[in-house]
Amino acid sequence: MSYLFWFRILSSNDACSLPEFDQELVDPEPWNEVLEALIEPFPSSLLPAVEESTYSTPLEVAVLRLDRLGSPDFRSTPLHVSGNKVFKLAGHLDAFFASPKSSLVSFGGRWSNHLHALAAVAQCLSIPSIGLVRGYPEQPLTATLQDCVDMGMTLKFCDKQTYAKRYDPDWRQALSERYDAWVIPEGGEGEDGIVGFSVLASILKDYDHIWVAAGTGTSAQGIAAHLTAKQTLVVVNAVADQGELQRQWAVTMKSSVACHWEIIDDAHQGGFGKCPAELRTLITSADAAGLPLDPVYTAKLVSAFLERLAKSPESPAVKTLLIHTGGLQGRRGFDL
């Protein structure tokens, strides 16, 4: 099943052991308990000042704090494996376990959340891992890449032209043969990156609107697959892609999901990885309210949500869940 590896982790007393496992005994109940413990009320101090009488019913907003997975105070997954990466890696790891390959290869940037999480999982399972990084070996290692090295990942640096081949199936096949590796796409995208989100279904059903930030849209796709016709998924695109994600979804999602969905394309704050002053101000306020945000995804998610509330206070109140997809390790790249 898609969460086979993570169930092994949850059923173990040691977060880095891999006990003998009978697949027929898979039960999502441990995940339900973990996920319910990660749901918190959205900080009221961040909400726009609106008269309560504006809403036909009380405004109810919660946050699913997936960032807390893998943190030192919440060791339900290996340390450093948190956020949406837990679920995006699950299917890829199942595929690796079913293959004859002996190592893992993937791609990422110098502050990649994906490579950071993959290095932690590989270390946990004593699997050799190789990260292909856009950059040059003479550049100083970022804190993220240093963590990857410390966790045992071998880094291979690629120039812009070489890194652009990461979508080329022939090149990926060559990498697989060279390293005897299961090759995971950048960011954990693809069908194997979607299936792990099935474990969220039991808690998503309790909400009318679910909000999530997107880069490739893999997490959003995985979530959408488990929503009903009475629910709405709001996707905040963190990439200035000139409507590409919108066009993809118009084709691929039209008949494959039951829920309503909306992509907000103008909340990227200048482009992927951009963090203007007003976003930093929001992050500071959220920190003070006990909700740490990363500047690449979740800060833009919260910003878009608050802007929607401020612009449409007359809208009927609904039960809303914001999904915190993690990525807090990347704050170090912004001096946060």
N, C-alpha and C positions, 0 to 999 in steps of 0.2 A: 504494500500500500504506500501511498505517497509520503506518509509521515513515519515510515518504518524506522529510519535512523533516529528521528527525534523521540519516538516512543521508546526506543532502546535507552536513550539518554534519560528520559523521564522515569523509566522503570528501574533505573540503577541508583544505588546509593552514592556512587562516585560519578560525577559529571563527565569524567574522561575515561570511563571503562565501557566495554562493549560486551555485555553478557550474552550468553546463549539465548536465542530468541525463537519462539514459535510464532510464525506469522498468523496462525489461526487465532491467537490470543489477543490480536490487536483490538484495542478498545479506546475510543477517543475520550473517555471520561477523564483521564489525567490532564489532557489538554484543556478540557472545559474548566477545570478547577484553576489551572494556571492562568488562563485568559480572563476569567472572571475577576481574579485578583489584580489584574492589570487595568481594569476599567476604573477611571476616576472622573469626578465632576470637572467640567471645564472651569478654570478659575474665573469667578465672577468679576474680579477686578479688571479683567481684560475685555469684558463685554462692553459694548457701547451703552451709554446712558440713555435708556428708553423707558418711558412710563410702562409699568406692568399692564395697565389697562389697554395698551396697544395690541397685546396678544390675546387671541380668543381663549387660549389655554396657556398655562405657565410654560415658559421657555425651558426646555430640558436638553442640555448639551453635555455629552460625555467624551472622554478621550480614552482610546485604547492605547496604553503606554507600552507598545512593543519595544521601545527603547530600553525598558527595564530588563528585558530578557538578557541573560548573559552578564548582567552587572554584578559586582561583588556582593551586593545584598540580596540578589535574587538569582541563585545559581540553578535554575531549571534547565538551562542550556549551557554549553561550554562558555567560559569567560571569553568576551569579545565577540560572541556570535549573537547579534540582537537584531531587533527591528524586522523589516520585511525579508532580510537575508535568511533568516531562519526558515522561512517558507519557500523562498525562491531556490534555495539550495537543496531542499528535501528531495524533490524529484530527480535532480541531477545526481545526487548521491545514491539514490536507489538504482539509477541506471548504471552508475559506476560499479556498485556492488554486483550487479548482474552481468557485468562485462569481464573479459579476461585481462583488462588493463591493470597496470601496477602503479600508475601515478595520475595526478590531476594537473591539467593545464588550463589557464584562463587568462583574461585580458583586463587591463584597467589603467586608469590614470594615476598620477602621483599621490592623490589623496583618496584612492578608491576604497569605498566601503566594502565593495564586493571582494576585492583581493584580501582585505583585512579579515573579513569573516571566513573566507575560504582557507586562509593560512591557519586560522585558529582551529577550524574543523580538521584540516589535514594533520595538524600537530596532535590533536586529540586522538586521532585514529592511526597515527604513525604512518601516514601515507605521504610519499614524496610529492611535493607540489611545486609547480613552476608558474610564475607570474610574468606575462609579457606586458611590459610597461612602455607607454609612449614617453620617450625621453632619452637621455644620454647618460652613460655610466659616470662621466666626469661631474655630473651635477650632484650636489649634496643630497643625501637621502632625506626625504620628508619624514616627519614623525610616523606617518602611516607606513611608509615603506620600511623604515627601521623596525617597526613592530613586526612586519611581515618577515623580515630577515630573522629577527629574534625568535619567531615562531617556527623557523625552519624552512621558509619558502625560498626557493632559488629565483632570483630576478634576472630577466633577460630584457635589455632595453632595446627599443625599436625606434627608428626615425619615423617621421610622419608618413612617408610612402609605404614603408613596411607595415606599420600599424594599421593602415587603411585596408590591408588585406585580411583583416580579422573576420570579415564576412565571407571570404572566398572559401568555398567548400574544399577545393583542391589543396589550398594552403593549410587548412585545418586538418585535412587528412594527412598531409606530410608531417605536421607537428605531432599528430597522434602516433605515427609510425616512428618518428625520431625519438620520442620520449616514452614510447609504450604507454601513452596517456589517454585518458578520457578527457576530451576537450569540452569545456563548459563555455558557452558564449559569453561575451562581455555583459556584466551585470546580472548574469544568471537568467537571461531571457530565453524565450522559446517555450515549447510545450512542456518540457520537463520543469521549467521554472514556474509554470502556472498551477500544476496539480497539487502542490503542497498547501495551497490556500484552502483546501477542503476542510481543514480542521477549524477554520473560522466560522463555518456555516452556523453552528449552534448558537453563537452569540450575535451574529449579524441579524438574525431573524427578529430581534427585539427592537429594531430601529427603522424609522421611516426614511431618513436620509443618511447616507454614509459618504463622508468626504475623505479623499486620499490624494496625495501628491503623486505625480508621475514623471518619469524620465522616458524610459522605453514603453511604459504602459503595462508591463508584465504583471505587476502586483494588482493594478486596477482590473486587468482581465481576469485574474484569478479570483478576485473578490466578486466581480460582476457575475461570474458563473454560478454563484451561490445565493443570489438575490432573487426575489420574487417580483411579479408584475406590480405589486403594491409598493415597491421600494424604489428609491432613486439613488443612483451613484453619481456623485459630483467629483470630477477628476480635475485637479489643478495642475496644469501642464507647467513644469519648471523649465521647459526648453523653449526657446524662441525658434520654433520649427516651421513657421509660416503655414500652419494649419495641417501639417503632415499627419500628426496623430489623429486629428479630427477626420481626415480623409480615410485613413486606414480603418478607423472604427466604423465609419459610415458603411464600409463594405463588409468588414469581417464580423461586426457585432450585431448587425441588423437582425439576423435570424438565429444567432447563437446564444443570446441571453434573453431572459424574460423581463428584466428590470428596465426602468427608464434610466437614461444616462445623459450626462451633460459634461462637456469638456470646456473648462475656462482657459482660454488661450492668451489672455492679456495680463496674467499675474506673475510672469517670470521675472519682473523687476529689472529688465534690461538684458536678460539672457541667462543661460545656464551658468551657475556659479557666481553670478553677480550679487553683491550684497550692499546696496546703497545705504545711506545714513538712516533713513526711516525704518529700514528693515532691522538694522542694528538696534535702534531704539525699541522696536517691538521685542527683539530677543532679550534685551536687558529687562524690560517689563515682565516678560514671561519667566525669566530666571527668578525675579523677585517673587513671582506668584507660585513658584515651585514647578514650573513646566519648562524645562530646558528644551530649546529648539535648535535644529541645525539650519544654517543659512541657505543651504542648497535646495532643500525640499520642504521640511516641516514649517519653517518660518513663513515661507510663501503660501503654504496651505492655510495656516492660521490667519495670515494677512488677508487672503482672499475671502475667507469665511467671515471675518469681522467686517470687511468692506461690504459684503452682501447684506449682513445684518443692518449695517448703518444706512445703506441705500434703500432697503426695503423693510423698514420696521413694521409696516402694515401687513406683511405676509403672515399667513396662518402659522402659528408655532407648530413645530413637528419635533418628534423625538430624534435627535441627531447624534451621530457618532463620528468623531474625527479620529482617524487612524494615524498614530505617531509611528512613522516607519523607521525611526532610529537615525543612524548616521552621525551621532554626536561626536564620534572620534574625529570626524572631519572638521569640527570647529577649530581645531588647532591650526588649520591652514588659514584661518581668518583672525587669529589672535583673540579668540573668544574663550 
